[in-house]
Amino acid sequence: MSYATRTLIVPAAFQQLAQGLCEAAAEGDAGKGMFTTGLSATGASPATHYISAGYIEQQFADILPLTTVDEEGNASTRPGNVEFVEGIASQAGITLPAGTVEALSTAVDVSEQDPFAAMARLGIKLIEVAS
């Protein structure tokens, strides 16, 4: 089995859906516990986005959209496989209104960048937790 490194950032409105779909798509417990770290433009609550970063199975990475950034900082995005993700949702018993997976696929930022580079590109920061 091969793996790919990905940073996934979803708007807060899609957090629970992304969590459910990632859990359904991953084998075993690999998809659990994703998208629990909040982000915002100021680093203060409330979270406007959630992030998950690290290794994912290559077959999972292949169905996600992917934003690549060239040496000049120009970003381009390859679309995800919406129909395949809709099939995963259906098999997992997740019923969604038409267009929901397409909207998620458009809203999510998936890249090979390290998390801090991806956050900087999007103009968001980790939510600072009071100690």
KEMIVEX-757402 format. One record per residue: residue number from 0; residue in three letters; x, y negated, z negated of N, C-alpha, C, CB in turn. Coordinates in pm, 1 decimal, always signed. Atoms other than C-alpha are relative to their C-alpha. Glycine has a CB too. Layout:
BEGIN
  nr rest      nc1      nc2      nc3     cac1     cac2     cac3      cc1      cc2      cc3     cbc1     cbc2     cbc3
 NUM  ALA        X        Y        Z        X        Y        Z        X        Y        Z        X        Y        Z
...
***
This chain:
BEGIN
  nr rest      nc1      nc2      nc3     cac1     cac2     cac3      cc1      cc2      cc3     cbc1     cbc2     cbc3
   0  MET    +85.6   +117.3     +0.0     +0.0     +0.0     +0.0    +90.1   -123.4     +0.0    -97.3     +0.1   -123.1
   1  SER    -80.6   +122.0     -4.6   +137.1   -342.0    +89.5    -77.7   -116.3    -61.2    +41.2    -33.0   +145.7
   2  TYR    +57.7   +114.6    +69.4    +79.0   -672.3    -83.0    +45.9   -129.5    +65.0    +38.2     +1.5   -148.7
   3  ALA    -32.4   +133.8    -48.7    +79.1  -1040.7     +8.0    -14.7    -97.3   -116.4    -92.1    -41.3   +120.4
   4  THR    +11.3   +104.3   +101.3   +133.4  -1345.9   -209.2    -95.3   -106.5    +52.1   +139.6    -61.3    -34.8
   5  ARG    +96.5   +102.0    -39.6   -157.5  -1587.7   -197.7    -34.8    -90.0   -118.7   -127.3    +65.6    +56.7
   6  THR    +57.7    +94.2    +95.0   -277.6  -1897.3   -381.0   -139.0    -31.4    +51.4    +88.0   -130.7    -16.0
   7  LEU   +139.7    +22.5    -36.7   -656.8  -1924.1   -376.2    -56.8   -107.5    -91.7    -83.6   +132.1     -9.6
   8  ILE    +60.9   +108.9    +76.4   -833.3  -2243.6   -485.6   -142.1    -18.3    +50.7    +82.6   -133.0    +12.9
   9  VAL   +140.4    +13.7    -37.3  -1211.9  -2264.6   -490.8    -63.8   -117.5    -74.1    -76.7   +130.2    -29.8
  10  PRO    +77.0   +101.7    +71.9  -1444.0  -2555.3   -570.7    -79.4    +66.0   -113.5    -95.8    -75.7    +97.3
  11  ALA    +69.0    -53.6   +117.8  -1614.0  -2508.5   -908.4   -136.0    +59.0    +35.4    -17.3   -109.0   -104.8
  12  ALA   +132.7    -50.7    -38.0  -1951.4  -2454.9   -737.8     +5.6   +143.4    +51.6    -61.9    -89.8   +106.1
  13  PHE    -15.8   -135.2    -54.4  -1813.3  -2132.9   -585.0    +73.5    +94.8    -94.4    +73.6     -6.5   +131.1
  14  GLN    -81.5    -81.2    +90.7  -1623.4  -2001.6   -889.6    -60.0   +138.6    -25.6    +17.6    -72.6   -131.9
  15  GLN    +60.1   -129.1    +34.9  -1867.5  -1728.7   -994.8    -15.7    +90.3   +122.0   -135.8    -21.5    -65.8
  16  LEU    +12.5    -79.0   -121.3  -1933.5  -1614.3   -638.8   +135.4    +56.4    +40.1    -58.9    -84.3   +113.6
  17  ALA   -134.6    -46.0    -35.7  -1559.6  -1594.7   -565.8    +46.4   +109.4    -95.6    +99.6   -117.7     -1.4
  18  GLN    -36.3   -103.3    +97.1  -1504.7  -1397.5   -886.3    -68.6   +132.5    +34.3    -37.9    -44.5   -143.1
  19  GLY    +75.4   -120.8    -30.9  -1777.7  -1148.9   -794.8    +47.0    +66.9   +127.7   -146.1    -32.1    +11.0
  20  LEU    -44.8    -56.6   -126.8  -1661.0  -1104.4   -436.9   +141.5    +57.9    -10.4     -4.8   -106.4   +109.0
  21  CYS   -136.1    -52.0    +16.7  -1295.4  -1061.1   -536.7     -1.3   +130.5    -78.8    +89.2   -103.6    -70.9
  22  GLU    +11.1   -123.0    +77.0  -1391.0   -800.6   -792.8    -54.7   +112.4    +87.6    -90.0    -21.1   -123.0
  23  ALA    +57.9   -100.7    -88.8  -1600.4   -617.8   -531.7    +98.9    +44.2   +107.4   -126.5    -54.2    +65.4
  24  ALA    -91.9    -30.3   -109.1  -1326.0   -634.8   -265.8   +124.1    +76.0    -45.8    +41.5   -127.3    +68.0
  25  ALA   -123.5    -62.2    +49.6  -1036.8   -519.8   -484.6    -27.2   +141.4    -49.3    +61.8    -84.6   -113.2
  26  GLU    +11.9   -135.6    +51.9   -975.0   -161.7   -578.1    +29.8     -1.7   -149.1    +95.4    +97.3    +74.6
  27  GLY    -22.3     -5.5   +144.6  -1006.5    -90.6   -950.3    -20.9   -134.8    -64.8   +139.7    +50.0    -30.2
  28  ASP    +13.6   +124.0    +77.1   -956.8   -378.4  -1191.7    +78.2   -116.8    +59.4    +45.4    +23.2   -141.6
  29  ALA    -87.8   +102.7    -57.6   -729.5   -577.3   -958.6    -70.5   -132.5    +24.2    +58.0    +49.3   +129.6
  30  GLY    +71.0   +123.7    -30.2   -999.9   -832.0   -876.5    -63.6    -67.2   -119.6   -103.9    +26.7    +99.8
  31  LYS    +61.0    +59.7   +120.3  -1114.2   -896.5  -1232.9    +88.1   -111.5    -55.4    -23.3   +107.9   -108.7
  32  GLY    -72.7   +106.1    +68.3  -1016.8  -1211.8  -1418.3    +56.4   -107.7    +90.3   +109.4    +58.6    -76.8
  33  MET    -49.2   +103.4    -90.7   -961.2  -1432.0  -1114.8    -80.1   -129.2    -19.5     -8.8    +47.8   +147.4
  34  PHE    +64.4   +132.5     +1.3  -1045.1  -1804.7  -1100.0    -45.5    -42.2   -139.9   -119.6     -0.3    +94.2
  35  THR    +31.8    +43.9   +135.9  -1032.1  -1880.3  -1472.7    +74.9   -126.9    -39.2    +32.0   +110.4    -98.7
  36  THR    -79.3   +118.7    +29.5   -781.7  -2168.3  -1459.7    -58.9   -119.4    +73.6   +148.3    +20.9    +39.1
  37  GLY    +65.3   +117.1    -56.1   -950.6  -2503.3  -1408.3    +96.8   -105.7    +50.1    -89.9    -60.0   -101.4
  38  LEU    -77.1   +107.5    -61.7   -821.5  -2789.9  -1195.3    -89.5   -122.3    +18.7    +59.9    +45.6   +136.1
  39  SER    +72.7   +122.5    -35.3   -921.7  -3151.1  -1138.8    +99.7   -103.1    +50.6    -80.3    -55.7   -122.1
  40  ALA    -87.1   +104.5    -54.9   -784.0  -3464.5   -975.2    +81.0    -69.1   -109.2    -82.9   -103.3    +76.0
  41  THR    -66.6    +71.1   +109.2   -693.5  -3615.0  -1312.3    +69.0    +91.8   -100.2    -99.3    -85.0    -72.0
  42  GLY    -53.0    -92.5    +99.4   -599.8  -3301.7  -1506.4    -86.1     +2.9   -125.2   +142.4    -37.5    -36.1
  43  ALA    +92.6     +2.2   +112.9   -894.0  -3368.3  -1740.1   -127.6    +75.7    +38.2    -32.9   -146.7    -42.2
  44  SER   +128.7    -67.1    -22.8  -1219.6  -3174.1  -1779.5   -100.9   -103.0    +47.4    -50.8    +71.7   -129.3
  45  PRO    +32.1   -137.9    -36.8  -1451.9  -3096.2  -1621.9    +80.1    +44.5   +123.0   -150.9    +14.0    +27.3
  46  ALA    -70.0    -56.5   -115.1  -1291.9  -2863.9  -1370.5    -82.1    -23.4   +126.3    +26.9   +151.1    -20.4
  47  THR    +64.2    +13.8   -130.8  -1369.7  -2941.1  -1007.6    +35.8   +117.3    +90.0    +40.9   -132.3    +66.6
  48  HIS    -49.9   -114.8    -76.5  -1177.2  -2637.3   -878.4    +54.9   +104.5    -97.7   +110.5    -44.2   +102.6
  49  TYR    -63.4   -107.6    +76.1  -1040.8  -2304.0  -1001.4   +102.8    +67.1    +89.2   -105.3   +103.5    -51.9
  50  ILE   -111.5    -57.1    -74.3   -720.2  -2130.8   -899.8    +29.8   +142.2    -45.1   +123.9    -86.6    -16.0
  51  SER    -52.9   -132.6    +28.9   -590.7  -1777.4   -880.3   +117.1    +19.1    +95.5   -110.3   +114.1    +16.6
  52  ALA   -118.8    -14.9    -83.7   -242.8  -1696.4   -752.1    +76.1   +126.3    -37.8    +91.2   -123.1    -12.7
  53  GLY    -81.9   -118.2    +23.3    -23.7  -1392.2   -713.3    -13.9    +98.2   +114.2    -37.9    +66.8   -131.4
  54  TYR     +5.8   -104.7   -101.7     -9.2  -1064.6   -525.7   -141.5    +53.0    +15.8    +94.9   +114.2    -35.4
  55  ILE   +125.8    -67.0    -31.5   -317.8   -927.6   -353.2    +28.7   +103.2   +108.6   -110.4   -102.7    +46.0
  56  GLU    -19.4   -102.0   -102.4   -356.2   -623.1   -131.9     -4.8    -64.8   +138.2   -107.3   +111.4    -12.1
  57  GLN     -7.8    +57.2   -134.7   -266.6   -698.6   +229.9   -135.4     +7.9    +71.8   +107.7    +72.8    +82.6
  58  GLN   +129.6    -12.4    -67.8   -603.6   -567.1   +353.1    -99.5   -103.7    -51.0    -57.0   +141.0    -19.5
  59  PHE    +83.4   +105.4    +56.6   -774.6   -816.3   +120.3    +45.7   -134.9    +56.7     +7.2     +0.6   -156.6
  60  ALA    -54.1   +124.9    -54.0   -544.2  -1099.0   +234.8    -41.9    -19.4   +145.2   +152.9     -1.4    -11.1
  61  ASP    +32.5     +8.3   -142.5   -626.6  -1017.3   +597.1   -142.1    -47.5    +28.6    +20.4   +133.6    +63.4
  62  ILE   +138.2    +43.0    -23.9   -999.0  -1093.5   +555.0    -26.4   -143.3    -46.6    -95.9    +94.2    -69.9
  63  LEU    +15.8   +135.8    +50.9   -945.0  -1429.6   +385.7    +46.7   -101.7   +102.4    +76.9    -17.7   -130.7
  64  PRO    -58.2   +105.7    -82.0   -895.5  -1759.5   +564.2   +143.1    -22.8    -49.2    -85.5   -132.9     -7.2
  65  LEU   -137.9    +27.5    +41.5   -531.6  -1872.1   +554.2    +43.8   -134.4    +55.7    +96.0   +112.3    +47.4
  66  THR    -53.9   +129.6    -38.4   -395.4  -2224.8   +558.5   +151.8     +8.6     -3.6    -52.2   -113.3    -93.4
  67  THR   -145.8     +5.2     -6.5    -35.9  -2258.5   +671.7    +41.6   -145.0    +16.8    +55.3    +88.1   +116.4
  68  VAL    -51.4   +136.2     -4.9   +172.2  -2572.1   +637.7   +136.8     +4.5    +67.0     +8.6    -63.7   -143.4
  69  ASP   -127.3     -1.0    -71.8   +452.0  -2645.0   +884.2   +102.0    -91.8    -69.7    -20.8    -44.1   +147.2
  70  GLU   -109.0    +77.1    +60.3   +781.9  -2820.0   +810.2    -29.7   -148.9    -10.6   +125.7    +19.6    +79.4
  71  GLU    +37.2   +142.1     +5.3   +627.2  -3161.3   +880.6   -115.9    -26.2    -96.3    -37.5    -49.3   +139.4
  72  GLY   +110.4    +15.4    +93.4   +347.5  -3096.4   +629.2   -137.4     +9.0    +62.7    +12.2   -128.7    -68.8
  73  ASN   +128.3    -14.0    -68.4    +74.3  -3036.9   +887.7    -61.8   +135.4    -34.4    +17.1    -14.9   +153.6
  74  ALA    +70.0   -122.9    +37.8   -181.9  -2781.5   +775.2    -91.7    +46.6   +112.4    -81.1    -21.4   -128.9
  75  SER    +95.7    -59.5    -92.5   -373.7  -2545.3   +999.7    -59.2   +122.4    -68.7    +67.4    +37.8   +137.4
  76  THR    +68.8   -107.7    +69.5   -628.2  -2286.7   +892.5    -55.9   +101.9    +97.1   -111.2    -55.5    -86.1
  77  ARG    +58.0   -113.3    -72.6   -710.5  -1944.9  +1035.8   -127.7    +37.6    -75.7   +101.8   +123.5    +10.5
  78  PRO   +124.6    -33.5    +71.1  -1075.1  -1855.6   +958.4     +5.6   +139.8    -61.0   -119.9     -9.9    +95.2
  79  GLY    +12.3   -131.4    +61.6  -1165.3  -1564.1   +735.7    -99.8    +85.8    +76.0    -42.2    -13.1   -146.3
  80  ASN    +92.5    -93.4    -62.5  -1368.9  -1259.8   +835.1   -130.4     +0.4    -80.3    +61.7   +143.5     +8.1
  81  VAL   +124.3    +20.0    +74.8  -1711.8  -1373.9   +711.6    -87.8   +124.5     +3.9    -77.0   -119.7    +55.7
  82  GLU    +86.8   -118.8    -11.6  -1900.7  -1069.8   +842.8    +49.1   +114.1    -88.3     -7.1    +47.1   +146.1
  83  PHE    -55.3   -106.3    +82.6  -1665.2   -829.1   +665.4    -26.8    -28.6   -147.8   +151.3    +15.4    +25.7
  84  VAL    +25.1    +38.1   +139.8  -1699.4  -1020.6   +336.3   -148.3    +15.1    -33.0    +46.1   -145.8    -26.4
  85  GLU   +143.7    -20.7    +22.3  -2078.4  -1019.8   +375.4    -29.7   +148.3    -20.0    -82.3    -55.6   +118.6
  86  GLY    +15.8   -144.2    +16.8  -2055.3   -640.6   +412.2    +45.4    +46.5   -136.9    +76.9    +73.9   +106.9
  87  ILE    -49.2    -33.2   +134.4  -1849.7   -615.1    +92.8   -103.5    -41.2   -103.9   +136.2    -69.8    -28.4
  88  ALA   +101.9    +48.6    +93.8  -2109.0   -824.5    -88.9   -120.9    +91.8     +0.4    -42.5   -143.4    +35.3
  89  SER   +116.5    -87.7    -12.1  -2392.3   -607.8    +40.1    +25.6   +135.3    -66.0    -36.9    +19.7   +147.5
  90  GLN    -34.0   -129.2    +60.3  -2216.3   -284.9    -60.9     +7.6     -8.8   -151.7   +132.4    +50.7    +55.3
  91  ALA    -10.0    +19.3   +144.6  -2160.5   -429.4   -408.6   -133.4    -38.9    -62.6   +103.5   -105.9    -31.0
  92  GLY   +131.4    +37.6    +52.1  -2530.3   -516.4   -439.9    -14.4   -148.7    -26.0    -27.3    +74.7   -126.2
  93  ILE     +6.3   +145.6    +15.0  -2464.7   -891.0   -421.7    -86.2    -54.5   +113.4   +143.9    -65.0     +1.3
  94  THR    +91.4    +56.0    -98.6  -2758.8  -1055.1   -243.5    +21.9   -151.1     +6.4   -148.5    +33.8    -35.0
  95  LEU    -31.5   +141.8    -17.7  -2679.3  -1397.2    -99.4    -85.7    -60.9   +109.1   +148.2    -18.8    +33.0
  96  PRO    +70.4    +68.8   -108.5  -2872.9  -1652.9   +102.4    +89.3     -8.2   +124.0    -43.8   -141.8    -44.5
  97  ALA    -73.9    +11.4   -125.5  -2770.9  -1675.0   +468.5    +91.0   -122.2     -4.5    -96.9     -9.0   +120.2
  98  GLY    -94.8   +110.9     -7.2  -2464.4  -1892.2   +518.4    +85.6    -20.1   -123.1    -72.8   -123.6    +26.5
  99  THR    -74.1    +20.5   +124.7  -2331.8  -1860.1   +162.4   +146.3    +39.3    +14.3    -63.8    +79.6   -113.2
 100  VAL   -139.2    -44.4    -16.1  -2019.7  -1660.3   +252.0    +73.2    -91.8    +97.3     +5.8   +146.9    +50.0
 101  GLU    -60.1    +95.4    -94.3  -1954.7  -1892.1   +547.4    +38.6   -128.9    -72.8    -98.0    -31.1   +116.5
 102  ALA    -28.7   +122.1    +75.9  -1975.0  -2192.3   +312.3   +118.9    +20.6    -93.5   -123.7    -43.6    -80.6
 103  LEU   -113.8    -30.8    +86.3  -1736.7  -2025.8    +66.6   +128.4     +7.5    +81.5    -23.3   +132.0    -75.2
 104  SER   -117.5    -16.2    -85.1  -1496.5  -1935.9   +346.8    +53.2   -135.3    +47.8    -33.6    +88.6   +120.2
 105  THR    -38.3   +134.3    -42.1  -1494.9  -2298.8   +459.5    +56.1    -81.0   -116.5   -119.5    -72.3    +61.0
 106  ALA    -37.6    +80.2   +116.8  -1454.2  -2437.8   +105.2   +127.7    +48.0    -69.3   -112.7     +0.1    -99.0
 107  VAL   -115.7    -54.8    +70.9  -1181.8  -2206.5    -28.5   +128.9    -40.0    +71.3    -10.2   +154.1    -10.7
 108  ASP   -131.6    +26.0    -55.9   -817.3  -2298.2    +21.2    +87.2   +119.5    -35.7    +61.2   -135.3    -53.9
 109  VAL    -86.7   -116.2    +18.8   -600.0  -1989.3    +67.6   +129.4    -28.6    +73.7    -67.6   +132.9    +51.5
 110  SER   -129.0    +25.5    -63.4   -230.0  -2032.2   +133.9   +106.2    +92.2    -57.3    +41.4   -146.8    -18.0
 111  GLU   -117.2    -71.8    +49.5   +109.0  -1870.7    +93.7    +87.2    -92.9    -83.5    +81.2    +59.1   +116.9
 112  GLN    -75.4    +96.1    +80.0   +228.1  -2183.0    -88.8     -0.3    +41.2   -146.5    -58.2   -141.2    +15.8
 113  ASP     +4.1    -23.4   +144.0   +326.6  -2163.5   -452.2   -113.7    -85.8    -56.1   +138.9    -34.4    -69.0
 114  PRO   +119.0    +69.7    +52.9    +39.8  -2280.6   -676.3    +16.3   -151.1    -13.5    -35.2    +56.5   -134.2
 115  PHE    -17.4   +143.6    +21.2   +189.5  -2621.0   -757.1     +9.5    -76.9   +131.7   +124.5    -25.4    -83.4
 116  ALA     -3.8    +64.0   -132.3   +260.8  -2701.6   -390.7   -141.5     -7.4    +57.7    +94.5    +77.9    +96.9
 117  ALA   +138.3     +0.1    -49.9    -97.0  -2602.3   -298.1    -84.2   -103.5    -73.6    -63.1   +139.8    -15.4
 118  MET    +75.0    +99.9    +77.2   -240.3  -2813.3   -581.0    +39.9   -141.2    +42.1    +23.9    +19.0   -151.6
 119  ALA    -45.8   +133.0    -41.9    -25.3  -3112.1   -477.0    -57.6    -35.5   +136.4   +154.3     -5.8     +4.2
 120  ARG    +55.8    +24.6   -134.1   -141.5  -3076.7   -115.5   -146.5    -40.6     -8.4    +14.7   +125.2    +88.6
 121  LEU   +142.9    +28.9    +15.6   -504.1  -3086.1   -236.0    -27.6   -116.1    -95.6    -71.9   +123.4    -49.2
 122  GLY    +17.3   +112.9    +91.6   -445.9  -3365.9   -488.4    -69.9    +37.1   -129.4    -76.9   -108.5    +67.7
 123  ILE    +59.4    -44.8   +126.3   -548.9  -3163.7   -793.4   +108.0    +53.8    -92.9   -107.3   +108.0    +25.3
 124  LYS    -95.7    -40.4   +103.5   -378.3  -3066.8  -1120.5    -66.2    +99.7    -94.0    +52.3   -123.3    -79.2
 125  LEU    +51.4    -87.1   +105.5   -410.7  -2809.4  -1395.1    -72.4    -84.0   -104.2   +114.5    +81.5    -65.4
 126  ILE    +70.8    +66.7   +111.2   -663.0  -2907.6  -1660.5    +86.7    +14.2   -123.9   -144.5    +61.7    -24.0
 127  GLU    -80.6     -1.9   +122.2   -467.0  -3002.2  -1970.2    -88.6    +43.1   -115.2    +64.3   -139.5    -28.4
 128  VAL    +74.1    -51.5   +114.7   -584.3  -2803.2  -2269.9    +55.6    -61.6   -126.6     +7.1   +154.3     -6.6
 129  ALA    -43.9    +60.3   +125.5   -571.4  -2981.8  -2604.0    +56.5   +107.2    -89.8   -115.5    -74.0    -70.0
 130  SER    -63.9    -99.3    +88.7   -340.0  -2805.7  -2848.8    -46.9    -11.2   -141.4   +149.2    -14.4     +3.0
***
